[in-house]
Amino acid sequence: MLLNKPLYWTKKAQKDLRKIEEYIAQDKPAAAAKMIFKIVQATEGIRAFPLSYEAVDVQRPQYRQMIKKPFVVLYEVTDREIVILRVVHTSMRWK
């Protein structure tokens, strides 16, 4: 298995980030930028250790989640890459 695989964001995950930033920025613009930076920076850890985060479903271990409260980053690990699928608030029902 390749270490430091390429990491890609789906359009849906990119949209999730924009929506998170827009929502937080309504009250706290500086906090919005910090939160987005925190989430994106945390995903770099996924590149180095993609299987160290919890599998969403034991039957499909390629789908994983990294919790960066109050958000969850959902991603898929393939032989060649890591794909960020969604970024959702922990209160959302996404399964």
LINWOWO-V105808 format. One record per residue. OMEGA is omega in degrees with one decimal (999 if undefined). Layout:
omega: {OMEGA & OMEGA}
//
This chain:
omega: {179.1 & 171.2 & -178.2 & 177.0 & 173.8 & -179.7 & -178.8 & 176.8 & 174.9 & 176.6 & 179.3 & 178.9 & 176.8 & 177.9 & 176.7 & 179.6 & 178.9 & -179.6 & 177.2 & -179.1 & 179.9 & -178.0 & -179.0 & -176.8 & 178.0 & -179.1 & -173.3 & -177.6 & -179.2 & 179.3 & 179.5 & 179.5 & 178.9 & -178.9 & 179.3 & 177.9 & -179.3 & -180.0 & -177.8 & 179.3 & 179.9 & -179.2 & 176.5 & 175.7 & 177.2 & -179.2 & -176.8 & -176.0 & -172.4 & -177.4 & -177.9 & 179.1 & -173.4 & 173.3 & 179.3 & -177.2 & -178.1 & 177.8 & 179.7 & -173.2 & 177.9 & 178.6 & -173.2 & 178.4 & 173.8 & -179.9 & 176.4 & -170.7 & 9.9 & -177.5 & 176.0 & 175.6 & 179.3 & -177.4 & 179.2 & 177.3 & 175.5 & 178.5 & -173.1 & -172.2 & 173.4 & -177.7 & 175.0 & -174.7 & -176.2 & 168.1 & -174.5 & 176.3 & -177.3 & 179.7 & -178.5 & 173.3 & -174.5 & -178.1 & 999}
//
